[in-house]
Amino acid sequence: MENNKAIIENLNDLVQINNDRIVGYENALKQIEEEEIKEEAVHTDLRNLFLGFIDDSRRFKMQLAKEVQVLGADAETDTSTSGKLHRAWMDIKTTFTGHSEKSILEECEFGEDAIKKAYESALEDEDVPVYIRDILNAQLSILVDAHDEIKLLRDSA
């Protein structure tokens, strides 16, 4: 029973950070809409990329929420406090520095680093059942690819 409580807590943390990721990419979409990114093609590519990442996180959080319910608890529906604080800081920073393609991608990479760390931390729990571990590893693999793509774009911006 105590193991289930820890697993539920870890899964709910991952639901929250996926919610953070969704809100973060929605904010990034607003920023690229507001900003004149160099080329329309770049703007469209970033928009499609961010929308894909939002879809991934929606799918991930639904999978995780289902497992939380199977374990007998309610899934989180909110974002994390740290995610809210980070977004507030970014709003203040943006007021003074504006939006650039590079700054948007830097913030996206920051978020990707955070979600990777959260998944890695959850996977460190030895009591996580194999079937949940498989779900987390599959999601982490997609997140690592997303991180690498964002980092590559940031480095070339």
C-alpha positions in Angstrom: 0.0 0.0 0.0 2.8 2.4 0.9 4.5 1.5 -2.5 1.3 2.4 -4.3 1.2 5.8 -2.6 4.8 6.6 -3.7 4.1 5.4 -7.2 0.9 7.5 -7.4 2.8 10.5 -6.2 5.5 10.0 -8.8 2.9 9.6 -11.6 1.0 12.6 -10.5 4.2 14.6 -10.5 4.7 13.5 -14.1 1.1 14.5 -15.0 1.8 17.9 -13.5 5.0 18.4 -15.4 3.3 17.4 -18.6 0.7 20.0 -17.9 3.5 22.5 -17.4 5.0 21.4 -20.7 1.6 22.0 -22.5 1.3 25.4 -21.0 4.9 26.2 -21.7 4.5 25.3 -25.4 1.2 27.2 -25.6 3.0 30.3 -24.3 5.9 29.7 -26.8 3.2 29.5 -29.6 1.9 32.9 -28.5 5.4 34.3 -28.5 6.1 33.2 -32.0 2.8 34.6 -33.1 3.6 38.0 -31.5 7.2 38.1 -32.8 8.4 38.5 -36.3 10.5 35.4 -36.6 13.0 35.6 -39.4 11.2 33.6 -42.0 7.6 32.5 -42.4 8.9 28.9 -43.0 10.7 29.0 -39.6 7.6 30.3 -37.9 5.5 27.5 -39.4 8.1 24.9 -38.6 8.3 26.0 -35.0 4.5 26.2 -34.7 4.1 22.6 -36.0 6.9 21.4 -33.8 5.3 23.0 -30.7 1.9 21.7 -31.5 3.3 18.2 -31.9 5.0 18.5 -28.4 1.7 19.6 -26.9 -0.1 16.6 -28.4 2.6 14.3 -27.0 2.2 15.7 -23.5 -1.6 15.4 -23.7 -1.2 11.8 -24.7 1.4 11.2 -22.0 -0.7 12.7 -19.2 -3.7 10.7 -20.2 -1.7 7.5 -20.1 -0.3 8.4 -16.7 -3.7 9.5 -15.3 -5.1 6.2 -16.3 -2.4 4.4 -14.3 -3.1 6.6 -11.3 -6.7 5.7 -11.5 -5.9 2.0 -11.8 -3.9 2.4 -8.6 -6.9 3.8 -6.9 -6.3 7.6 -6.8 -7.3 10.7 -8.7 -4.9 12.2 -11.2 -3.7 15.7 -10.9 -5.2 18.2 -13.2 -3.2 21.3 -12.4 0.3 22.5 -13.2 3.1 22.5 -10.7 4.0 25.4 -8.5 7.6 25.5 -9.9 6.1 25.6 -13.4 3.9 28.5 -12.5 6.9 30.4 -10.9 9.0 29.7 -14.0 6.4 31.1 -16.3 5.9 34.2 -14.1 9.7 34.8 -14.2 9.6 34.4 -18.0 6.8 36.9 -18.3 8.9 39.4 -16.4 12.0 38.6 -18.4 10.2 38.9 -21.7 8.8 42.3 -20.7 12.4 43.6 -20.6 14.1 41.5 -23.3 11.4 40.7 -25.8 11.0 37.5 -27.8 13.5 36.2 -30.2 13.7 32.8 -31.8 16.7 31.9 -29.7 15.2 33.1 -26.4 12.0 31.1 -27.1 14.0 28.0 -27.9 16.2 28.5 -24.8 13.1 28.5 -22.6 11.8 25.4 -24.4 15.1 23.6 -23.7 14.9 24.6 -20.0 11.4 23.0 -19.9 12.7 19.9 -21.7 15.5 19.6 -19.2 13.1 19.7 -16.4 10.7 17.1 -17.7 13.6 14.7 -18.6 14.9 15.0 -15.0 11.4 14.3 -13.6 11.1 11.1 -15.6 14.6 10.0 -14.7 13.8 10.6 -11.1 10.6 8.6 -11.3 12.4 5.7 -12.9 14.9 5.6 -10.1 12.2 4.3 -7.8 12.8 0.5 -7.7 9.2 -0.2 -6.7 7.8 1.1 -10.0 6.1 -1.9 -11.6 7.6 -3.1 -14.9 4.5 -2.2 -17.0 4.6 1.4 -15.7 8.4 1.5 -16.1 7.8 0.5 -19.8 5.4 3.4 -20.2 7.8 5.9 -18.6 10.7 4.7 -20.6 8.7 5.0 -23.9 7.6 8.5 -23.0 11.1 9.5 -21.9 12.6 8.3 -25.2 10.2 10.6 -27.1 11.0 13.5 -24.6 14.8 13.0 -25.1 14.3 13.2 -28.9 12.2 16.4 -28.4 14.9 17.9 -26.2 17.6 17.1 -28.7 15.6 18.7 -31.5 15.0 21.9 -29.5 18.7 22.0 -28.5 19.7 21.7 -32.2 17.3 24.4 -33.2 18.5 26.7 -30.4 22.2 26.1 -31.3 21.4 27.0 -35.0 19.3 30.1 -34.2 
